[in-house]
Amino acid sequence: MNDPRESPSIGDVTIDDEFFRPRREVNREVTIEYQYEQLEAAGTLDNFRRVRDGERGGHSGMWFQDSDAYKWIEAASYVLASRDDDDLEARVDEVIDLIADAQGADGYLNTYFDLEVPDKRWSNLNTMHELYCGGHLIEAAVAHYRATGKETLLDVARDFADHVDEMFPEQIDGAPGHQEIELALIKLAAVTDEDRYRDLAAYFVDVRGTTDRFAWENDHREEIATLEEWEGDEGGAEGDGEIGADDEDADSDGDAEEGNDDAEGGNDDAAEENDEWEDAEVEPYDASYNQAHAPLREQDAVEGHAVRAMYYFAGATDVAAETGDDGLLAHLDDLWENMTTRRMYVTGGIGSQHPGERFTIDYHLPNETAYAETCAAIGSIFWNQRLFEATGDAKYTDLIEWTLYNAVLPGVSLDGREFFYDNPLASDGDSHREGWFDCACCPPNVARLLASLERYLYATDDEALYVNQYVGGRAELSVAGTAVSISQVSDLPWEGSVTLDIDAAEPATFALRLRVPGWAEDVSIAVDGEAVDTAVDAADAPTYVTLDREWADAEISVEFGMSVEVFEAHPDVAADAGRVALTRGPLVYCLEGVDHDRPLHQYAIDPTTDFAATHREDVLDGVTVLDGEATVPSLDGWDDELYRPAVETATENVSITAVPYYAWDNREPGEMAVWVREA
């Protein structure tokens, strides 16, 4: 295993980027405040108050709703790490005090169990999400401690983790139904230097798929906590979010819906198997749903619930890095290859099926019914960041960029108040962001990612400084024992020009590694105006160009070639047969009905068409649009006909305009399509 790379703390990086600055300002000034209001409206904070006051019954919202409060604290803490905000800090402290007052003397904390079924703790690992909520508590505590130095929430998290350490595996041998605590425990170990938290994380990674705990629970529902006690109180939250279409899969009857299917099969006839998955029947229990069908090292494909898979693989990558397990790391890379070459949308979205919010089979990537949950895309970024830190491979940071622009940013409206849970790649006009959801996992997930973007831009190891993402701003880092300032001006995602200024406290020799994106047609680099032979062409990307020299004060100019690319999908992707998609730079584009006179299914694109890229400040808060020509069938002679010979129908040329996919559904409602018929 290579020496690991270290990502900077949020306080070491300042983002001042033309594209991301306004989005992060909306996230800070609007979204985080709005989400706090939703925590009150949904009864999330009242659940803690009831537990604090010794009440019983009356739990509001989903049974795992505690996690929404924890993710809000985490997002707010990242904001506090980058700027002073006395009002926000006071509000965070108030919520933390409430959480601390609700915690039991033994360290246990879960408002659903405390209010509804206090005698059934830890009886239903598969469905009830005690460990999932606890993982988000730990992540929030670590973020808050790193941002403020306060140990108020960290003490709560440690007490909870200590309680879990007493229970697992000594009294209970099993894994969480929804992964999350694995990666959280590694974070806790990092700030406490407690090896037992690392050991506990490793246990949860390794025990999955080796016990029959989940199957036993499924067969002994009368002995465990089930959702029969849960009344599904929506708590007054705005919006009509979907119970049963959420990260946790609760059906309308209140029983755990594993959302799984027995259908299996290879890839000999992907089109036929895709049809089978469209009409899959829900089974009561399928171990692949939460990646428990086999030990991790024996799994040969990414399976099941996509969010669970990403959190699991992220935690497993942490464990592999902490323990020096090269074999596990190599196996995780094999799973990454399976995901990215057979089970991922062109946007970077993952999880193609609504029932179970899950991966299905190779090349099953429907567009209108795509799930592609926002949380799953965020989980993919978490996993890819850890894979990069462990290996230094540019393919991981490259996918982070692609996923961020095309699978995460669509999850929040431009005004920061509405959200997509699932992200279809085609819509007849009835898909819209919502103000909130009964299962509100995605909105605070987006908020915490945008608030912590600083951690993804750079990395260092003993001999190098990595530039992973081209986002304007400044960072203060230590490289090769020397304090180094790096500032960046980036024209992404609209153009491929980047300028970097290096200022070392004293002359120092180290490698500057610049990621060459996979979308770059070519790359040119100059240091202080002198061209550098990069020995890299488009066929090599994604990769890093390494500039190894003594650095003191230098300016690096980078140009990445950017043009419109017309993509087609693998022939086994039945949904995209005879269709093409448009990309430019790091962005996937789509057609929206608001820009066109005809229904979108009538348009056909010739892949050789030249598209003009024009930046329009009057469109969608300023975007580069793609203007070109397409063909549509002539309507002459169809007034009194339903069918006629194909030779009688001519086509005519018309103009089309494509906009970035991340920005769709921010204007008047209408159709949308990423994949368009090929002429």
Number of C-alpha atoms within 10 A of each C-alpha: 13 11 13 19 20 18 19 19 20 23 19 15 22 17 20 18 20 16 17 17 15 14 20 22 14 17 26 22 12 14 23 25 15 17 22 21 12 23 20 16 17 25 22 25 22 19 27 27 17 18 25 18 11 11 14 16 16 16 28 24 24 23 26 24 26 26 24 26 25 24 25 23 30 30 26 30 27 28 27 24 22 19 12 10 12 10 9 17 17 11 14 20 17 12 17 22 14 17 26 20 16 24 21 16 10 10 18 22 26 26 31 26 23 26 19 18 17 13 11 14 16 19 17 23 22 23 25 24 23 28 25 22 25 26 25 25 30 29 25 29 30 27 25 29 19 20 21 13 11 14 15 16 24 26 16 25 28 21 19 24 26 17 15 20 17 12 13 16 15 8 10 14 16 22 27 25 24 26 27 28 29 29 28 28 29 27 21 24 19 14 12 13 12 13 13 15 24 23 18 21 24 22 18 21 24 17 18 25 23 15 16 15 18 24 13 11 19 18 10 12 14 9 11 17 24 20 18 12 12 20 15 19 16 20 19 14 22 15 13 13 18 16 19 23 22 23 23 27 22 24 17 12 13 17 16 21 21 27 27 25 21 13 12 11 11 9 16 9 10 19 16 12 20 23 12 13 19 16 10 16 14 15 12 13 18 19 20 22 25 28 25 23 19 16 15 22 15 10 18 13 18 28 24 28 31 32 29 27 27 25 25 26 32 26 28 25 29 27 25 21 22 15 13 15 13 14 12 18 23 16 17 25 17 15 19 21 14 16 20 16 12 20 26 20 24 22 26 25 32 33 31 32 26 20 23 28 31 29 28 27 23 22 24 28 30 20 20 16 17 22 28 32 31 29 29 31 28 26 24 30 26 20 26 26 21 25 27 22 23 23 17 22 16 24 19 24 27 23 21 25 21 23 24 24 20 24 30 30 22 25 26 27 22 21 12 23 20 20 24 24 30 28 29 21 23 22 20 16 14 9 18 19 19 17 22 24 23 24 26 27 21 26 28 25 23 24 26 23 21 22 26 22 19 25 18 22 21 23 23 23 19 15 13 20 25 23 23 23 21 24 27 24 20 20 22 18 22 18 22 17 11 15 15 22 19 21 20 22 19 22 17 21 20 19 17 19 18 19 19 21 18 17 18 22 14 13 15 17 17 21 22 21 21 21 22 28 29 20 22 22 17 18 21 17 21 16 16 12 11 10 13 12 12 14 9 16 15 17 11 14 21 22 23 22 21 16 19 13 12 13 19 14 16 15 17 18 20 20 18 21 17 20 18 19 19 17 15 18 18 12 13 20 19 18 18 21 15 15 19 21 23 25 24 22 22 25 24 25 26 25 26 29 19 15 14 16 10 12 14 21 14 13 22 23 21 14 17 9 12 14 19 15 18 12 13 12 10 8 13 16 11 11 19 20 21 23 16 16 18 23 20 21 13 14 11 10 10 11 7 6 7 6 7 10 6 7 6 9 13 12 13 10 13 15 14 21 21 23 24 24 25 24 22 23 21 17 11 11 16 18 22 27 24 26 25 23 20 18 15
